[in-house]
Amino acid sequence: MIRPISGLAALTLAAGTAGAAETYTIDPSHTYGNFEIGHMGLSTMHGRIDVTEGTIVMDREGDGSRVDVTLDPASVDTGHAERDKHLREKAGFFEVEKYPEMRFESTRVRFDGEDEATVEGELTLHGETRPVTLEVDDILCKTNPMDAEKYTCGFSAETEIKRSEFGMDAFVPMVSDEVEIQIEAEASRPADA
């Protein structure tokens, strides 16, 4: 359900210093994936999944930019404990004991101006790996106002996946196959790097 994470690469790329690759560390306390999925054609369910760790390398002049992000499907939270237990455990959903990690690895980053980017990559979810493209916007980088020793970038990213392509096909089409994903993220490097 998460492809937005690749947006992290775009975000940091926009703020880099020409000629030097820079490494940013994702801040898990300010990075998460939100998702929306239709329920029986009657309503839209919202939820989130936590990002546990990640690294972004930005290389503005070369092709060394990349992102590698890990998410925790057991953190799925829709605001309803019984449903969350069902999503974690049942076949055709996350099955977190079998598949304890989700991962996104970028394959290509293309900037569309100063604050937008398209990030292509591969999402591994529920034991399946598929290509995913993130549309990233609102890229903003600056000295962290709460910690002047950090240079921090933030961004928003969006994508849509079909969960059945990852083997998560329980109750399709009553519960929609299409999942909309939005990512909010922050990543930092030392300010003097």
Sequence and secondary structure as in RCSB ss.txt:
>XXXX:A:sequence
MIRPISGLAALTLAAGTAGAAETYTIDPSHTYGNFEIGHMGLSTMHGRIDVTEGTIVMDREGDGSRVDVTLDPAS
VDTGHAERDKHLREKAGFFEVEKYPEMRFESTRVRFDGEDEATVEGELTLHGETRPVTLEVDDILCKTNPMDAEK
YTCGFSAETEIKRSEFGMDAFVPMVSDEVEIQIEAEASRPADA
>XXXX:A:secstr
   GGGHHHHHHHHH  TT  EEEEE GGG EEEEEEEETTTEEEEEEEEEEEEEEEE SSSS  EEEEEEEEEE
EE S HHHHHHHHHSTTS  TTT   EEEEEEEEEE SSS EEEEEEEEETTEEEEEEEEEEEEEEEE TT TTE
EEEEEEEEEEEEGGGGT  TTTTTEEEEEEEEEEEEEEEETT 
